[in-house]
């Protein structure tokens, strides 16, 4: 799926590597990654380039009809579904950090300035 990057605040956004692209670039992504960036408003969909001008039938007509089915509400639902597993992972990660910090603090040596008690 072709998208145009509208914002870029990092090299990797939501797991999609954008290090080779700048704002305004049009490039091809997997359908999943493209929908994710569109839902997050990092990119907008771009219809594919028509292959046969003489027939009057454009391949992007199918893509346009498909994108109409993905309303902003549906894209928000997809976004929330994608975030659910990440929230659990993040909570587990925070617990690991807490345990690591407690272990580091328990092993820490306090240095005192000479002449103080």
C-alpha positions in Angstrom: 0.0 0.0 0.0 1.4 3.4 -0.9 1.5 6.2 1.7 2.8 9.7 1.9 4.6 10.5 5.2 3.1 13.6 6.8 5.1 13.7 10.1 8.3 12.1 11.2 9.5 12.6 14.8 11.7 9.5 15.0 13.5 7.0 12.8 11.2 4.2 13.8 7.5 4.9 14.5 5.3 2.2 15.9 7.7 -0.5 14.8 7.9 0.8 11.2 11.4 1.8 10.1 11.3 5.2 8.5 15.0 6.0 8.6 15.3 6.1 4.8 12.3 8.5 4.4 11.5 12.2 4.9 8.2 14.1 5.3 6.4 14.2 2.0 8.0 11.0 0.6 5.6 8.5 -1.0 6.6 4.9 -0.6 5.2 1.4 -0.4 4.4 -0.4 2.9 2.7 -3.6 3.9 -1.0 -3.1 4.3 -0.7 -3.6 8.1 2.1 -1.0 8.5 0.4 1.5 6.2 -2.9 1.3 8.2 -1.0 1.7 11.4 0.7 4.9 10.2 -2.5 6.2 8.8 -4.4 5.5 12.0 -1.7 7.3 14.0 -1.9 10.2 11.5 1.8 9.9 10.6 0.9 9.2 6.9 -2.0 9.4 4.4 -3.0 6.9 1.9 -1.9 7.5 -1.8 -3.8 5.7 -4.6 -1.6 3.5 -6.7 -0.5 4.9 -10.1 -2.9 3.8 -12.8 -1.3 1.2 -15.1 -3.7 1.3 -18.1 -5.0 4.7 -19.1 -6.6 3.6 -22.3 -9.1 1.2 -20.8 -10.7 3.8 -18.5 -10.5 1.4 -15.6 -8.1 2.4 -12.9 -6.7 -0.1 -10.4 -6.8 2.4 -7.6 -10.7 2.4 -7.8 -10.6 -0.8 -5.8 -8.2 0.7 -3.2 -10.4 3.7 -2.8 -13.5 1.6 -2.3 -11.6 -0.5 0.3 -10.3 2.6 2.2 -13.9 3.9 2.5 -14.7 0.9 4.6 -12.0 1.8 7.0 -13.6 4.7 8.8 -11.7 6.8 11.3 -13.7 5.0 14.0 -12.6 1.6 12.7 -9.0 2.8 12.4 -9.1 3.9 16.1 -10.4 0.4 17.0 -7.5 -1.2 15.1 -5.1 1.1 16.9 -6.5 0.2 20.3 -6.3 -3.5 19.5 -2.7 -3.1 18.5 -1.9 -1.2 21.7 -3.4 -3.8 24.1 -0.6 -6.3 24.0 2.0 -3.5 24.2 0.4 -2.2 27.4 0.9 -5.6 29.2 4.4 -5.8 28.0 5.1 -2.3 29.2 3.7 -3.1 32.7 5.9 -6.2 32.9 8.9 -4.1 31.7 8.3 -1.6 34.5 8.2 -4.3 37.1 11.5 -5.6 35.8 13.0 -2.2 36.0 11.8 -1.8 39.6 13.4 -5.1 40.6 16.6 -4.2 38.8 16.7 -0.8 40.6 16.0 -2.4 44.0 18.9 -4.8 43.4 21.2 -2.1 42.3 20.3 0.1 45.4 20.8 -2.9 47.7 24.4 -3.4 46.4 25.2 0.3 46.3 28.0 1.8 48.5 27.3 5.2 50.0 30.4 7.4 49.8 30.6 10.0 52.5 32.6 13.2 52.4 35.6 13.1 54.8 34.9 14.8 58.1 31.1 14.0 58.1 29.5 11.3 60.1 
